[in-house]
Amino acid sequence: MGEETFWKSFCGHHDNMTAWRHGDFGHCFEHVVIVLPIHVILILVTTFHIAQTRRVLFYDSVSLPNHVRLRLFITVCLTILPIVQVTVSYFVNHVNLSAVDILDLCVLSLCWCLQSVYIYRLKYMFWESYRGHVVNIVIYLMLFVSVCFELYSAILNTLQKRNLMESYCMFVTFGGHILYLLTLTCRGQRELETGLLHGTINVSPSETMNFAQTYHSYSSIPIQEREITQAERGASCFSRLTFYWVRKLMLKGSKQQIRSADDIFLLPGRLNTVKVNALFDICLKSKETVNSSSSSSDVPQVQIHSPKQNRTLVRALHQAFGVEYYSLGILKLLADGAGFAGPILLNFLVTFIEEKKDPKYYGYIYASCLLIATLIGSFLSTQFDYNVKVVAFKIRTAIVTTIYRKSLTVSSVSASNFSSGEIVNFMSTDTDRIINFCPSFHAVWSLPFQIGVSLFLLYQQVGLAFLAGLGFALILIPINRWIANKIGELSTDMMAQKDNRVKMMNEILYGIKVVKFYAWEDHFKTKIEELRHAELKSLKGRKYLDALCVYFWATTPVLISIITFTTYSLLGHELTAAKVFTSLSLFLMLISPLNAFPWVINGLVESWVSLKRVQAFVSVKDLDLDSYYSNDTNIYNPEEVVKVRDGVFSWTESSNENPGTLMLRNLNFIIEEEQFVGIVGKVGSGKSSIFSAILAEMSHVSGYIHVENLDSIALVTQEPWIQHATIRDNILFGQEFDHQKYEAVIDAVALQDDLKILPAADRTEVGENGVTLSGGQKARLSLARALYQDKSVYLLDDPLAAVDAHVAKHLYTKCIMGLLKNKTRILCTHHTKYLSNADVVMEIRDGTVVQIGTPSEVLGSVELQDEEESTQTGNQEVEETEAEDSGLVQEEEQEQGVVRLMVYKSYWFAVGTCLAPLVLIALFLMQASRNINDWWLSYWVTHSHSQDNPVDEVYSGFGSLHDGLKNLTQAEDNLHFYLTLESCIQKILDSILKAPISFFQTTPIGRIINRFSSDLYCIDDSLPFILNIFLANIYGIVGTIAVQCYGLPWFAILLVPLGLIYLKLQQYYRHTSRELKRIASVTLSPIYAHFSETITGLVTIRAFRATERFRKENLIRLDVNQRAQFAGQAVSSWLNFHLQMVGVVMVGGIAFIAVIQHNLDSVSPGLVGLAISYSLSVTNLLCGGVNFFTETEKQMVSIERTQHYIDNIPAENIEGSLIVSPVWPTAGIICFKNVFMRYREGLQDALHDVTFQTHPGEKIGIVGRTGSGKSSLFLVLFRIVEIQKGSIILDNTNLKHIDLKDIRSRLAIIPQDPFLFSGTVRENLDPTSSHIDSDLYNVLERCHLKAPVDRLGGLEADVGERGRNFSVGQRQLVCLARALLTRARVLCIDEATASIDFETDQLIQETIKQEFHDSTVLTIAHRIDTILNSDRVLVMSEGSVAEFDQPNILLQKTESLFFKLVHK
């Protein structure tokens, strides 16, 4: 009898220790005999293995595989589950706990807690597999059998409807064990890296520790160890949960010690840029057909052949990051579940206060449970948010590196379908939108889940009355679906318009000198504003649809509550405080998912649009060298370096696409080893295209082509591509420095004298695309780069065109016939005298080889004789070299400290002094109406016994007022954003176009484009949205605190310390986050600049097989930016967690204060319910308040950066004091009087006491050596650079007193570097539409361009981006045609025919002579005929006028500089 009593007492409600009954084990027997013993055994074995492990710091950087992390997560859940089961059984189902229940709880929780520790410490057990010790696995399998017994019992209990809560927990437990088993089936062996082996084999523990603390590597990216090391490294589980590991960075930020990327964390191991890139490459290539080319290991050969091409990128992302990302859904589910504990416990608490039946300690239990539930929810939600962002960073790395890799491997023909603006947007805006998918996807299932659970709990409170409100919500679904579709359409249109704008801006910046010479600023400003207006029109439509969407969903909870409570009352039920405020808290919980849902859908739609855009680029055809070249060894001789037979090549993928473009037809030639081959032909005949065909840059239509060794080809392009680096770095181009070889190259390309005049010699930084070098220097630097690579085949595309006779002869002797004498040389040139020693000469005409043979056969002795040594002058360079220092381009400007008040002020005025206050007032009234609405409900519930049920009229009235104010607020917000954007783009565009040319020489284009892409996107989209939410959050916090203090005055005591902590946290956080945002913005520009540079020099990069090196450089830049972005997210998560803790204390404090006040004296259940229901949402409000304030401040950095350009960029002195006659100038008399000019302070004078005067209609030839000041004359004449002293007078009018636009529009110039803008031939000839068609055709005819233009499609034909549908020579002719249209009285020619053949050049010179016979013409030229035909020659030396007289007189003086230049 005593034993039976003991077992009944021990087993409690489970009756006794009966072993078997009704076809199942007895519950108590099952747990005591079967379940608990095996768990105890597992506890002992696990404890033993944990004790065996010893933590080694080196292994802290080792990341656990995803399947092991999942196993760890399961064990944590299994630890918590017994606690949840017992808590719910006791408090919800009111089941008295027995001894076996308590024992079961303790043993199971302890077992799985130890198992969690053991799994985490597997990283330190490098001798074990990730499955763990075999003993642990065997015991776990035995434990799983016992779980199966429990599952059987749970199924029986469910069928008999007994112990349902316990059965449901068992089902969840069994699901966890199934997942646990699956993780054990994954590959368990760990792969030890070399660094890991160094730390474990033959190294003592102390040495291992030292090694671990001093060594860190990013694979191919070495990084020095700093004070703040790798993020998450060595962080314990507690540190990771609480983000304690971020404290070092926070402390550094609070001391204002964060200045650059060197001061922040290294990326954690799981975000290693190299590893993520390698993983995604594998996943992407597994969806592709990989073609390996034995001849070119440096150009990845990847072609996408998927039956569903638009799914390839998605599938690769899914394969690479899917498991990690989807598993985070479990965290989200648990966090959402913990959130619903609040309303349930609120119901218990208000019922406890209202009915006053339960013991007093029940109130404290309910308050404690509310505190614990909120705490668990906070831990789960912060971890979910942080880890989702980590996955987003991985996706960003994958997308950016994939786009960059694709840009390196895509064929030039395929790439021509995309503009540079589009590709820049792929890397910036589209990538940002794609990674926005990360939080949006989980929200898609989480928000409906939250809504569904809320509605279920509402059903428990108000029964079927909730269906009335639900019906209203369902009506809105098709409306919002239509809105979402329209938003998607507008987003697609907007992105296309953004592409066009960025493309146009990119071209303007590249051709800024041309824009300024021709005074086209206003024209291009208008074009940009038109494109921007179209973009804003789409954005405006999208914003108003967003506002409509938000209005519907934001007002839904209010309308649902009105409809639900009204229906419940009409059904004859009585509303109690517990029901009302439990329902109200559920309505408040509905606000968040319902408000977020349209933004989530919008985010997914935008992500999908951007993903399709990027997919279209990723899916285009890559370079396929195997199919392009023929490698049949039976046909080709190894001594034949290049062989083409019946070759047909096109610049389009299909010959029908653009019949006007040049095609190479019927090519038949063989180039043998060590041959010197010359290629000649008229301008536009296809000489350069031959090189493109050899390098596989064209489309191979038919025939055969064979190149013996692609890795041994060097290319010198007609338009030199120079990197933004030092002269030495440009020459080395990634190779090791060899002093002897380097000096030989410098001598061969005649750069010694140039290096002497540069301030830092070969360490001088040359600027973007060699902006500070002259045309000849760029050509020789490009040639030096090719020489240093020491290849066996050299493709030389007219490198002699931009240099004088002396230098050209030097290059020919020392380089082509010197260093390269044993190499295969293919030279395209108009200087046929240098082909007399060629082995073979080919003449190209209209894309066909018309002659091939020896020089005497092809060129003829007469032509060679006509072009003897006197072809060119000694005019050594074409363009002036500015004496620049080595620090030409400085680090990007970066503000420090708080965002200045002036930035906010500028934004306020941009919004409008009338509209901005209206927005604030509308937000205040909207929040006040909502708070009064809820207060009235609490008042009515409390006093319902004495009221005549006026809830419907008053409550509905306040609800309608709230809806109206919400609508007004959204309309005002959208109007404010539109006005701001219009104002911002006009100001920054105006500032850029008015900037002096020196600004563009010292500022990388990528840095400016960053302002017009990423920064403008923030101002367009992010800032208005975040600012709106921030202001709503601030009003929400104030309203919530006011209601809480009104309902529970004692809360004011708790509010003071919490308020101080809150303010301290946000202040502490803002110091760090602000600087991190600035660093992130600054480190973003080099990515764009490097990418833009890569696109420009793609042909050269591929020819030298340097694609892999450029990929690594891109990874380095991306890694630095990712560090800044990740650090910003880490500190944001740190803040989020700490604010969540403040919210937890606030919720718990209000609950305990309510219980204490209830026990001391009576409190209003209505006000208590209202205060607690508000407190449940206060955590999100507090986090949102600081987060969105900080985000607003971060986004304000974009305003700050654009405002910096608006306020601080120097402007040209545009306006003059004199108004000139419409026909000025009439005579064209130019007079320089004692002119002094220097490019920057601290530099020597580029012009020194220059004095000369021309006669009306005189033709002046200008010659001089490098740095003599030739091009500087043109720059000061057009006032591109202002003079320091002296005066320049044109027709008796001092130029400094005249508007810049008048000067530049009345003069004409033909620059050496021809630049065409995207658009039609008409737009490039006559952008301002000032001439009729007949005038345009006339100048085309006179410039010998009519036939090529007609072939392309006439005046409306597209010239392509930067005129790529024309050859370089044809582009120079287009620039000449522009000048002919102006019929200006003063024409400046800056070696405008360097890339044109001699025959065409002679015709052009005759045209210029006829068209400008009564105009003053200043010509910088190399060809002696041009100079000798001048009326007078101006010889410049060291910035001064050395000689100025008729050419025949100067030639008679053997001591004259002109004589020496001509005859040297």
Disulfide bonds with the S-S distance in Angstrom:
Cys11-Cys28 2.04
